[in-house]
Amino acid sequence: MRFAVRLFVSAIAIWLASILVPGVQLAPSQSFGEKVLILLIVAFFFTIINMVIRPVVKILSLPLYVLTLGLFALVVNALMLMLTGWVSAHTEFALYVQSFGAAFFGALIISIATWLIDVVLPRPLETRR
């Protein structure tokens, strides 16, 4: 259930980033159903990358996190978005990220949107800390 919620939240956040950031675009679609399918597949890639690769990158770049007082997390988020774009570009359901700057601002919007949605959606009692 938690994975499905993360997937849905990521899809909404990626949709917002594709609207607000000029260098972040979704593959062209003909209908609303295709756009939703593209968003869900890209969000699936994004969620899997954030669950598997991001923790490894965070551990390996721990000294940079400490040195920059956590601001390096913005760079890691941008790199994860660029990796999602690269992985999804090999399918017909693609997210196109044109530059690091676009990835940076797209990741910033995705982080803010994810945080806002997490604040609004209540978590089960056993996962609250």
Accessible surface in RSA format (square Angstrom, percent):
REM  Atomic radii and reference values for relative SASA: ProtOr
REM  Chains: A
REM  Algorithm: Lee & Richards
REM  Probe-radius: 1.40
REM  Slices: 20
REM RES _ NUM      All-atoms   Total-Side   Main-Chain    Non-polar    All polar
REM                ABS   REL    ABS   REL    ABS   REL    ABS   REL    ABS   REL
RES MET A   1   188.70  97.7 141.68  93.8  47.01 111.9 122.00 103.7  66.70  88.4
RES ARG A   2   104.59  43.9  98.11  50.0   6.48  15.4  55.94  76.4  48.66  29.5
RES PHE A   3    72.28  36.2  67.94  42.1   4.33  11.3  69.48  42.1   2.80   8.0
RES ALA A   4    55.59  51.1  49.29  76.1   6.30  14.3  50.54  71.2   5.05  13.4
RES VAL A   5    43.83  28.8  41.20  37.3   2.63   6.3  43.82  38.1   0.01   0.0
RES ARG A   6    91.94  38.6  89.05  45.4   2.90   6.9  19.24  26.3  72.70  44.1
RES LEU A   7    34.48  19.2  34.48  24.7   0.00   0.0  34.48  24.2   0.00   0.0
RES PHE A   8   119.58  59.8 118.99  73.7   0.59   1.5 119.27  72.3   0.31   0.9
RES VAL A   9     4.27   2.8   4.27   3.9   0.00   0.0   4.27   3.7   0.00   0.0
RES SER A  10    11.99  10.1  11.84  15.8   0.15   0.3   0.15   0.3  11.84  16.6
RES ALA A  11     6.95   6.4   6.75  10.4   0.20   0.5   6.95   9.8   0.00   0.0
RES ILE A  12    53.88  30.7  52.06  38.8   1.82   4.4  53.85  38.8   0.03   0.1
RES ALA A  13     0.00   0.0   0.00   0.0   0.00   0.0   0.00   0.0   0.00   0.0
RES ILE A  14     0.26   0.1   0.26   0.2   0.00   0.0   0.26   0.2   0.00   0.0
RES TRP A  15   100.74  40.4 100.74  48.8   0.00   0.0  87.37  46.6  13.36  21.7
RES LEU A  16    56.71  31.6  56.71  40.6   0.00   0.0  56.71  39.8   0.00   0.0
RES ALA A  17     0.01   0.0   0.01   0.0   0.00   0.0   0.01   0.0   0.00   0.0
RES SER A  18    24.93  21.1   8.25  11.0  16.68  38.4   3.68   7.8  21.26  29.8
RES ILE A  19    99.50  56.6  69.01  51.4  30.49  73.5  74.11  53.4  25.40  68.9
RES LEU A  20   109.69  61.1  83.28  59.6  26.41  66.4  85.83  60.3  23.86  64.2
RES VAL A  21     9.83   6.5   7.95   7.2   1.89   4.5   8.74   7.6   1.09   3.0
RES PRO A  22   120.76  88.0  99.98  91.1  20.78  75.5 113.60  93.8   7.16  44.5
RES GLY A  23     8.32  10.3   0.00   N/A   8.32  10.3   5.63  15.4   2.69   6.0
RES VAL A  24     0.38   0.3   0.26   0.2   0.12   0.3   0.26   0.2   0.12   0.3
RES GLN A  25    84.12  47.0  82.32  60.2   1.80   4.3  22.31  47.5  61.81  46.9
RES LEU A  26    20.37  11.3   4.30   3.1  16.07  40.4   4.30   3.0  16.07  43.2
RES ALA A  27     6.56   6.0   5.24   8.1   1.32   3.0   5.24   7.4   1.32   3.5
RES PRO A  28   119.01  86.7  91.82  83.7  27.19  98.8 101.86  84.1  17.16 106.6
RES SER A  29    34.15  28.9   5.27   7.0  28.88  66.5   0.66   1.4  33.48  46.9
RES GLN A  30   163.51  91.4 128.47  93.9  35.05  83.4  47.01 100.1 116.50  88.4
RES SER A  31    60.36  51.0  48.24  64.4  12.11  27.9  48.79 103.9  11.57  16.2
RES PHE A  32   166.35  83.2 153.56  95.1  12.79  33.3 158.38  96.0   7.98  22.8
RES GLY A  33    46.60  57.5   0.00   N/A  46.60  57.5  36.49 100.1  10.10  22.6
RES GLU A  34    75.47  43.3  72.76  55.0   2.71   6.4  29.88  57.8  45.59  37.2
RES LYS A  35    74.59  36.4  74.48  45.7   0.11   0.3  42.00  37.8  32.59  34.7
RES VAL A  36    54.78  36.0  54.78  49.6   0.00   0.0  54.78  47.6   0.00   0.0
RES LEU A  37    84.36  47.0  82.73  59.2   1.63   4.1  84.17  59.1   0.19   0.5
RES ILE A  38     9.04   5.1   9.04   6.7   0.00   0.0   9.04   6.5   0.00   0.0
RES LEU A  39    19.16  10.7  19.16  13.7   0.00   0.0  19.16  13.5   0.00   0.0
RES LEU A  40    67.01  37.3  65.62  46.9   1.40   3.5  65.91  46.3   1.11   3.0
RES ILE A  41    42.03  23.9  40.84  30.4   1.18   2.9  42.03  30.3   0.00   0.0
RES VAL A  42     0.00   0.0   0.00   0.0   0.00   0.0   0.00   0.0   0.00   0.0
RES ALA A  43     0.00   0.0   0.00   0.0   0.00   0.0   0.00   0.0   0.00   0.0
RES PHE A  44    88.47  44.3  88.47  54.8   0.00   0.0  88.47  53.6   0.00   0.0
RES PHE A  45    41.29  20.7  40.25  24.9   1.04   2.7  41.28  25.0   0.02   0.0
RES PHE A  46    18.21   9.1  18.21  11.3   0.00   0.0  18.21  11.0   0.00   0.0
RES THR A  47     3.21   2.3   1.31   1.3   1.90   4.5   3.21   4.3   0.00   0.0
RES ILE A  48    63.81  36.3  63.81  47.5   0.00   0.0  63.81  46.0   0.00   0.0
RES ILE A  49    10.44   5.9   9.92   7.4   0.52   1.3  10.44   7.5   0.00   0.0
RES ASN A  50    23.61  16.3  16.98  16.4   6.63  16.0   4.02   9.7  19.59  18.9
RES MET A  51    84.52  43.8  62.09  41.1  22.43  53.4  66.64  56.7  17.88  23.7
RES VAL A  52    93.67  61.6  84.37  76.4   9.29  22.4  88.32  76.7   5.35  14.5
RES ILE A  53    65.96  37.5  64.61  48.1   1.35   3.3  65.96  47.5   0.00   0.0
RES ARG A  54    62.10  26.1  62.10  31.7   0.00   0.0   5.25   7.2  56.86  34.5
RES PRO A  55    59.18  43.1  55.90  51.0   3.28  11.9  58.88  48.6   0.30   1.9
RES VAL A  56    84.02  55.3  82.61  74.8   1.41   3.4  83.96  73.0   0.05   0.1
RES VAL A  57    37.62  24.8  36.84  33.4   0.78   1.9  37.46  32.5   0.16   0.4
RES LYS A  58    87.38  42.6  85.44  52.4   1.94   4.6  35.85  32.3  51.53  54.9
RES ILE A  59   128.60  73.2 118.94  88.6   9.66  23.3 120.92  87.1   7.68  20.8
RES LEU A  60   137.92  76.8 112.56  80.5  25.35  63.7 114.74  80.6  23.18  62.4
RES SER A  61    12.71  10.7   9.24  12.3   3.47   8.0  12.71  27.1   0.00   0.0
RES LEU A  62   103.93  57.9 103.93  74.4   0.00   0.0 103.93  73.0   0.00   0.0
RES PRO A  63    94.36  68.8  83.78  76.4  10.58  38.5  91.25  75.3   3.10  19.3
RES LEU A  64    76.56  42.6  76.56  54.8   0.00   0.0  76.56  53.8   0.00   0.0
RES TYR A  65    28.60  13.4  26.70  15.2   1.90   4.9  26.94  20.2   1.66   2.0
RES VAL A  66   103.86  68.3  93.34  84.5  10.51  25.3  99.77  86.7   4.09  11.1
RES LEU A  67   140.63  78.3 115.62  82.7  25.01  62.9 120.41  84.6  20.22  54.4
RES THR A  68    47.92  34.1  37.90  38.4  10.02  23.9  45.71  61.4   2.21   3.3
RES LEU A  69   165.10  91.9 133.80  95.7  31.31  78.7 141.58  99.4  23.52  63.3
RES GLY A  70    33.21  41.0   0.00   N/A  33.21  41.0  23.45  64.3   9.77  21.9
RES LEU A  71   120.40  67.1 116.23  83.2   4.16  10.5 116.91  82.1   3.49   9.4
RES PHE A  72    39.67  19.8  37.53  23.2   2.15   5.6  39.57  24.0   0.11   0.3
RES ALA A  73    24.96  23.0  24.96  38.5   0.00   0.0  24.96  35.2   0.00   0.0
RES LEU A  74    53.08  29.6  52.04  37.2   1.04   2.6  52.35  36.8   0.73   2.0
RES VAL A  75    44.75  29.4  44.75  40.5   0.00   0.0  44.75  38.9   0.00   0.0
RES VAL A  76     0.20   0.1   0.20   0.2   0.00   0.0   0.20   0.2   0.00   0.0
RES ASN A  77    22.21  15.3  19.79  19.1   2.42   5.8   8.33  20.1  13.87  13.4
RES ALA A  78     0.00   0.0   0.00   0.0   0.00   0.0   0.00   0.0   0.00   0.0
RES LEU A  79    76.24  42.5  72.86  52.1   3.38   8.5  72.86  51.2   3.38   9.1
RES MET A  80     8.38   4.3   8.38   5.5   0.00   0.0   8.38   7.1   0.00   0.0
RES LEU A  81     0.43   0.2   0.43   0.3   0.00   0.0   0.43   0.3   0.00   0.0
RES MET A  82    66.46  34.4  60.73  40.2   5.73  13.6  60.33  51.3   6.13   8.1
RES LEU A  83    51.00  28.4  47.19  33.8   3.81   9.6  50.38  35.4   0.61   1.7
RES THR A  84     0.00   0.0   0.00   0.0   0.00   0.0   0.00   0.0   0.00   0.0
RES GLY A  85     4.92   6.1   0.00   N/A   4.92   6.1   3.74  10.3   1.18   2.6
RES TRP A  86   157.73  63.3 150.97  73.1   6.76  15.9 133.93  71.4  23.80  38.6
RES VAL A  87    48.68  32.0  43.94  39.8   4.73  11.4  46.50  40.4   2.17   5.9
RES SER A  88     0.00   0.0   0.00   0.0   0.00   0.0   0.00   0.0   0.00   0.0
RES ALA A  89    49.90  45.9  26.46  40.8  23.45  53.3  26.46  37.3  23.45  62.1
RES HIS A  90   130.12  71.1  91.83  63.8  38.29  98.0  81.51  84.0  48.62  56.6
RES THR A  91    57.00  40.5  37.84  38.4  19.16  45.7  49.15  66.0   7.85  11.9
RES GLU A  92   141.09  81.0 114.32  86.5  26.77  63.7  46.97  90.8  94.13  76.9
RES PHE A  93    50.10  25.1  50.10  31.0   0.00   0.0  50.10  30.4   0.00   0.0
RES ALA A  94     0.33   0.3   0.33   0.5   0.00   0.0   0.33   0.5   0.00   0.0
RES LEU A  95     0.64   0.4   0.07   0.1   0.57   1.4   0.07   0.0   0.57   1.5
RES TYR A  96    98.00  45.8  95.38  54.3   2.62   6.8  66.22  49.8  31.78  39.2
RES VAL A  97    30.40  20.0   2.86   2.6  27.54  66.4   3.45   3.0  26.95  73.1
RES GLN A  98   125.98  70.4  89.10  65.1  36.88  87.8  35.17  74.9  90.81  68.9
RES SER A  99    56.92  48.1  50.15  66.9   6.76  15.6  43.08  91.7  13.84  19.4
RES PHE A 100    86.22  43.1  81.00  50.2   5.22  13.6  81.00  49.1   5.22  14.9
RES GLY A 101    35.00  43.2   0.00   N/A  35.00  43.2  29.96  82.2   5.04  11.3
RES ALA A 102    11.45  10.5   5.18   8.0   6.27  14.3   8.89  12.5   2.56   6.8
RES ALA A 103     0.00   0.0   0.00   0.0   0.00   0.0   0.00   0.0   0.00   0.0
RES PHE A 104    52.99  26.5  51.50  31.9   1.50   3.9  51.50  31.2   1.50   4.3
RES PHE A 105   115.01  57.5 114.82  71.1   0.19   0.5 114.86  69.6   0.15   0.4
RES GLY A 106     0.00   0.0   0.00   N/A   0.00   0.0   0.00   0.0   0.00   0.0
RES ALA A 107     4.60   4.2   3.09   4.8   1.51   3.4   4.31   6.1   0.29   0.8
RES LEU A 108    57.00  31.7  55.93  40.0   1.07   2.7  56.41  39.6   0.59   1.6
RES ILE A 109    39.00  22.2  37.63  28.0   1.37   3.3  38.61  27.8   0.39   1.1
RES ILE A 110     6.55   3.7   6.55   4.9   0.00   0.0   6.55   4.7   0.00   0.0
RES SER A 111    40.20  34.0  29.13  38.9  11.07  25.5  28.42  60.5  11.79  16.5
RES ILE A 112    92.13  52.4  90.43  67.4   1.70   4.1  92.13  66.3   0.00   0.0
RES ALA A 113     7.04   6.5   3.59   5.5   3.45   7.9   6.85   9.7   0.18   0.5
RES THR A 114    41.65  29.6  41.65  42.2   0.00   0.0  38.58  51.8   3.07   4.6
RES TRP A 115   155.92  62.6 151.66  73.4   4.25  10.0 132.84  70.8  23.07  37.4
RES LEU A 116    88.81  49.5  88.73  63.5   0.08   0.2  88.79  62.4   0.02   0.1
RES ILE A 117    34.09  19.4  32.79  24.4   1.31   3.1  34.09  24.6   0.00   0.0
RES ASP A 118    48.82  34.2  38.66  38.5  10.16  24.0  12.07  28.4  36.76  36.7
RES VAL A 119    95.04  62.5  67.61  61.2  27.43  66.1  73.99  64.3  21.06  57.1
RES VAL A 120   115.56  76.0  93.48  84.6  22.08  53.2  99.24  86.2  16.31  44.2
RES LEU A 121    74.44  41.5  71.63  51.2   2.81   7.1  71.63  50.3   2.81   7.6
RES PRO A 122   109.76  80.0  82.11  74.8  27.65 100.5  90.54  74.8  19.22 119.4
RES ARG A 123    98.25  41.3  89.95  45.9   8.30  19.8  22.69  31.0  75.56  45.8
RES PRO A 124    70.35  51.3  57.75  52.6  12.59  45.8  69.82  57.6   0.53   3.3
RES LEU A 125   142.66  79.5 125.90  90.1  16.77  42.1 125.91  88.4  16.76  45.1
RES GLU A 126   146.97  84.4 108.13  81.8  38.84  92.5  67.43 130.4  79.54  64.9
RES THR A 127    51.55  36.7  44.18  44.8   7.37  17.6  47.35  63.6   4.20   6.4
RES ARG A 128   124.82  52.4 105.14  53.6  19.68  46.9  44.02  60.2  80.80  49.0
RES ARG A 129   274.65 115.3 192.13  97.9  82.52 196.5 110.58 151.1 164.06  99.4
END  Absolute sums over single chains surface
CHAIN  1 A     8023.7       6874.9       1148.8       6153.1       1870.6
END  Absolute sums over all chains
TOTAL          8023.7       6874.9       1148.8       6153.1       1870.6
